[in-house]
Amino acid sequence: MRSLILKKSTWLPYLMLSPVLFILGAFFIGGILLAFLQSLGYFPIIGLEKFTLIYYKEVITSPDFMAALGHSFYICVVSTLISTVIGVYLAYYIAGLSHKNKGIDFLYKIPIAVPHIVAALMIVFMVSQGGIIARLVMKMGFISEPNQFPSLIYSKNAIGIILIYIWKEVPFITLMVYTVMANIQKNLGEVALTLGASKRQVFYHVILPLSTPAIMSASVIVFAYSFGAFEIPYLLGATYPRTLPVWAYLNYISPDLTNRPIAMVISMIITVLAIIMVWLYTASLKKLVRYKL
């Protein structure tokens, strides 16, 4: 009887969510299936009814593919690493406060509520060659003309894009890691301090190792999101190289519908790479937990 009650309590939430999950799953799986068929050249609306791998070959052998792939990884890796480091230390600082500071709690969550397009406009006004910072630097006499200010947007270094991702990702990582760190600090951190450990030792030998699963979870989420997002690179990115999502979007909206299979090939590559990243994260996390145990 008890086992039946446990089973019922385990499956009840899934049964209650099943209608919504079914609809979302149908759209998700249906979208991927449609994209996969079109990537294989099956697009009857324009007369393409034969399956072929020619579009995959065209994309992979294109010099633009490696440029887009490298540019996408560059933006995602740099922004994710910086955001993770800042987010972890910010979470540790907030978790170490003796009393919850409502001001800090409010300020670091503001970027989460700001849309990416608004953040893009903010970066343009702040760090473009005609922006506020460039004019302040000119007023201070470091440069004589605004165009002498380093180009941080619409350039290959993608500094503007990275800055937006950092500004948006740090609060998310902080929010995910803070709860874990606060519990560890309260339960084990205080014990370690009582036994004579320094705050530095507590952080690096107690809190950070035990928070690693949460840190990895947060970082892989923001990495996958940055890798698949197109709006910020589309608005602030260089003409060349493009990121993979922007390249796919430009082919998708092309008036020439024969470019649609190419867009779907790029989308499928992004999907596969995202799945590989999640798999690597899961495998790494399992090995990490097994090593600690």
C-alpha positions as CSV (number, residue, x, y, z in Angstrom):
1,M,0.0,0.0,0.0
2,R,2.8,2.4,0.9
3,S,4.6,1.6,-2.3
4,L,1.5,2.4,-4.3
5,I,1.1,5.7,-2.6
6,L,4.8,6.6,-3.3
7,K,4.4,5.6,-6.9
8,K,1.3,7.7,-7.2
9,S,3.0,10.7,-5.6
10,T,5.9,10.3,-8.0
11,W,3.9,10.2,-11.2
12,L,1.1,12.6,-10.2
13,P,3.0,15.8,-11.1
14,Y,3.9,14.4,-14.5
15,L,0.3,13.3,-15.2
16,M,-1.0,16.8,-14.3
17,L,1.6,18.4,-16.6
18,S,1.1,15.9,-19.4
19,P,-1.3,18.1,-21.5
20,V,1.1,21.0,-21.5
21,L,4.1,18.7,-22.0
22,F,2.4,17.0,-24.9
23,I,1.7,20.3,-26.7
24,L,5.2,21.7,-26.1
25,G,6.8,18.4,-27.1
26,A,4.7,18.1,-30.3
27,F,5.8,21.6,-31.4
28,F,9.4,21.0,-30.4
29,I,9.7,17.6,-32.0
30,G,7.7,18.6,-35.0
31,G,9.9,21.7,-35.6
32,I,13.1,19.6,-35.4
33,L,11.6,17.0,-37.7
34,L,10.5,19.6,-40.2
35,A,13.9,21.3,-40.1
36,F,15.7,17.9,-40.6
37,L,13.5,17.0,-43.6
38,Q,14.2,20.4,-45.2
39,S,17.9,20.1,-44.5
40,L,17.9,16.9,-46.5
41,G,16.4,18.8,-49.4
42,Y,12.7,17.8,-49.0
43,F,10.9,21.1,-49.6
44,P,7.8,20.3,-51.8
45,I,6.6,23.9,-51.8
46,I,9.4,24.8,-54.2
47,G,9.5,21.5,-56.0
48,L,12.3,19.8,-53.9
49,E,11.1,16.3,-53.2
50,K,14.3,14.2,-53.3
51,F,16.4,13.6,-50.2
52,T,20.0,14.6,-50.6
53,L,23.1,15.5,-48.5
54,I,24.3,18.1,-51.0
55,Y,23.2,21.0,-48.7
56,Y,25.2,19.6,-45.8
57,K,28.2,19.3,-48.1
58,E,27.7,22.8,-49.3
59,V,27.6,24.2,-45.8
60,I,30.4,22.2,-44.2
61,T,32.8,22.8,-47.1
62,S,32.1,26.5,-47.2
63,P,34.9,28.7,-45.8
64,D,32.1,30.8,-44.2
65,F,31.2,27.8,-42.0
66,M,34.5,27.5,-40.2
67,A,34.6,31.3,-39.8
68,A,31.1,31.4,-38.3
69,L,31.7,28.3,-36.1
70,G,34.9,29.8,-34.7
71,H,33.3,33.2,-34.2
72,S,30.4,31.7,-32.4
73,F,32.6,29.6,-30.0
74,Y,34.8,32.7,-29.4
75,I,31.9,34.8,-28.2
76,C,30.3,32.0,-26.2
77,V,33.5,30.8,-24.5
78,V,34.8,34.2,-23.5
79,S,31.4,35.5,-22.3
80,T,30.6,32.3,-20.4
81,L,34.0,32.1,-18.7
82,I,34.0,35.7,-17.5
83,S,30.4,35.6,-16.5
84,T,31.0,32.4,-14.5
85,V,34.0,33.8,-12.6
86,I,32.2,37.0,-11.8
87,G,28.9,35.3,-10.9
88,V,30.6,32.8,-8.6
89,Y,32.4,35.4,-6.6
90,L,29.3,37.6,-6.5
91,A,27.3,34.7,-5.2
92,Y,29.9,33.9,-2.6
93,Y,29.9,37.6,-1.5
94,I,26.1,37.7,-1.1
95,A,26.1,34.4,0.7
96,G,28.6,35.6,3.2
97,L,26.6,38.7,4.2
98,S,25.4,38.5,7.7
99,H,22.0,40.0,6.8
100,K,20.3,39.9,3.4
101,N,20.9,43.3,1.6
102,K,17.8,44.1,-0.3
103,G,19.6,46.8,-2.3
104,I,22.2,44.3,-3.6
105,D,19.6,41.7,-4.1
106,F,17.6,44.1,-6.3
107,L,20.5,45.5,-8.3
108,Y,22.1,42.3,-9.4
109,K,18.7,41.0,-10.6
110,I,17.9,44.0,-12.8
111,P,19.6,42.7,-16.0
112,I,17.5,39.5,-15.9
113,A,14.4,41.5,-16.6
114,V,15.9,43.7,-19.3
115,P,15.2,42.4,-22.9
116,H,18.3,41.8,-25.0
117,I,17.3,44.4,-27.6
118,V,17.1,47.1,-24.8
119,A,20.6,45.9,-23.7
120,A,21.9,46.2,-27.3
121,L,20.6,49.8,-27.5
122,M,22.3,50.5,-24.1
123,I,25.6,49.2,-25.3
124,V,25.3,51.3,-28.5
125,F,24.7,54.5,-26.5
126,M,27.5,53.6,-24.0
127,V,30.5,52.2,-25.9
128,S,30.0,53.0,-29.6
129,Q,32.5,55.5,-31.1
130,G,29.8,58.2,-30.8
131,G,28.6,57.0,-27.4
132,I,28.8,58.5,-23.9
133,I,32.1,56.9,-22.9
134,A,33.8,58.0,-26.1
135,R,32.7,61.6,-25.6
136,L,33.8,61.5,-22.0
137,V,37.2,60.2,-23.0
138,M,37.4,63.0,-25.6
139,K,36.4,65.6,-23.0
140,M,39.2,64.4,-20.7
141,G,41.7,64.9,-23.6
142,F,42.7,61.3,-24.2
143,I,41.4,61.5,-27.8
144,S,40.7,64.4,-30.1
145,E,37.9,62.9,-32.1
146,P,35.2,60.3,-31.1
147,N,36.2,58.1,-34.0
148,Q,39.6,57.5,-32.3
149,F,37.8,55.6,-29.6
150,P,38.3,51.8,-30.1
151,S,35.6,50.1,-32.1
152,L,33.8,47.8,-29.7
153,I,30.7,47.1,-31.8
154,Y,30.2,46.0,-35.4
155,S,33.7,44.6,-35.3
156,K,35.4,41.2,-35.4
157,N,36.4,41.4,-31.7
158,A,32.7,41.4,-30.7
159,I,33.4,43.2,-27.5
160,G,30.0,44.8,-27.5
161,I,28.3,41.4,-27.8
162,I,30.4,39.9,-25.1
163,L,29.7,42.8,-22.8
164,I,25.9,42.3,-23.2
165,Y,26.2,38.6,-22.6
166,I,28.3,39.2,-19.4
167,W,25.8,41.8,-18.2
168,K,22.9,39.4,-18.8
169,E,24.6,36.2,-17.7
170,V,26.2,37.2,-14.4
171,P,22.9,37.7,-12.5
172,F,21.6,34.3,-13.8
173,I,24.7,32.5,-12.7
174,T,24.7,34.3,-9.4
175,L,21.1,33.5,-8.8
176,M,21.6,29.7,-9.5
177,V,24.8,29.4,-7.4
178,Y,23.9,31.7,-4.5
179,T,21.3,29.3,-3.1
180,V,23.7,26.4,-3.0
181,M,26.5,28.5,-1.6
182,A,24.3,30.0,1.1
183,N,23.4,26.5,2.4
184,I,27.0,25.3,2.3
185,Q,28.2,28.5,4.0
186,K,25.6,28.1,6.7
187,N,26.1,24.4,7.4
188,L,29.8,23.5,6.5
189,G,31.5,26.9,6.1
190,E,30.9,27.9,9.7
191,V,32.1,24.6,10.9
192,A,35.3,24.9,8.9
193,L,35.9,28.4,10.3
194,T,35.3,27.1,13.8
195,L,38.0,24.5,13.2
196,G,40.5,27.1,12.3
197,A,40.3,27.3,8.5
198,S,40.7,30.8,6.9
199,K,38.0,32.3,4.7
200,R,40.1,31.6,1.7
201,Q,40.5,27.9,2.6
202,V,36.8,27.6,3.3
203,F,36.0,29.0,-0.2
204,Y,38.5,27.0,-2.2
205,H,38.4,23.7,-0.3
206,V,34.7,23.6,0.9
207,I,32.3,25.9,-0.8
208,L,33.7,25.9,-4.3
209,P,34.0,22.1,-4.7
210,L,30.6,21.5,-3.3
211,S,29.1,24.2,-5.5
212,T,30.7,22.9,-8.7
213,P,27.6,21.0,-10.0
214,A,25.5,24.2,-9.7
215,I,28.3,26.3,-11.3
216,M,28.5,23.8,-14.2
217,S,24.7,23.7,-14.6
218,A,24.5,27.5,-14.8
219,S,27.5,27.9,-17.2
220,V,26.3,25.2,-19.6
221,I,22.9,26.8,-19.8
222,V,24.3,30.3,-20.6
223,F,26.8,28.8,-23.0
224,A,24.1,26.9,-24.9
225,Y,21.8,30.0,-24.9
226,S,24.6,32.3,-26.2
227,F,25.5,29.7,-28.8
228,G,22.0,29.6,-30.2
229,A,20.9,33.2,-29.8
230,F,20.9,35.5,-32.9
231,E,19.4,38.8,-32.0
232,I,22.5,40.4,-30.3
233,P,25.0,39.2,-32.9
234,Y,22.6,40.2,-35.6
235,L,22.2,43.8,-34.2
236,L,25.8,44.4,-33.1
237,G,27.9,41.9,-35.0
238,A,30.4,42.5,-37.8
239,T,29.4,42.0,-41.4
240,Y,32.0,39.1,-41.5
241,P,32.3,36.7,-39.8
242,R,28.8,36.0,-38.8
243,T,27.8,33.7,-36.0
244,L,26.0,30.5,-37.0
245,P,22.6,31.6,-35.8
246,V,22.8,34.8,-37.8
247,W,24.0,33.0,-40.9
248,A,21.1,30.6,-40.6
249,Y,18.6,33.5,-40.1
250,L,19.9,35.4,-43.1
251,N,19.5,32.3,-45.3
252,Y,16.0,31.7,-43.8
253,I,14.7,35.2,-44.6
254,S,16.3,35.2,-48.1
255,P,13.8,35.9,-50.9
256,D,15.3,32.9,-52.7
257,L,13.5,30.0,-51.1
258,T,16.2,27.6,-52.4
259,N,18.3,28.9,-49.5
260,R,15.9,27.5,-46.9
261,P,17.5,24.1,-46.8
262,I,20.9,25.7,-46.1
263,A,19.3,27.6,-43.2
264,M,17.9,24.3,-41.9
265,V,21.3,22.6,-42.2
266,I,22.9,25.3,-40.1
267,S,20.1,25.0,-37.6
268,M,20.6,21.2,-37.4
269,I,24.3,21.7,-36.8
270,I,23.6,24.1,-34.0
271,T,21.1,21.6,-32.5
272,V,23.6,18.7,-32.7
273,L,26.4,20.8,-31.2
274,A,24.1,21.9,-28.3
275,I,23.2,18.2,-27.7
276,I,26.9,17.3,-27.7
277,M,27.7,20.1,-25.2
278,V,24.9,18.9,-22.9
279,W,26.1,15.3,-23.1
280,L,29.7,16.4,-22.3
281,Y,28.4,18.4,-19.3
282,T,26.4,15.4,-18.0
283,A,29.3,13.0,-18.5
284,S,31.7,15.5,-16.8
285,L,29.3,16.0,-13.9
286,K,28.9,12.3,-13.3
287,K,32.7,11.8,-13.3
288,L,33.1,14.7,-10.9
289,V,30.5,13.4,-8.5
290,R,32.0,9.9,-8.6
291,Y,35.5,11.3,-8.0
292,K,34.3,13.3,-4.9
293,L,32.5,10.2,-3.6
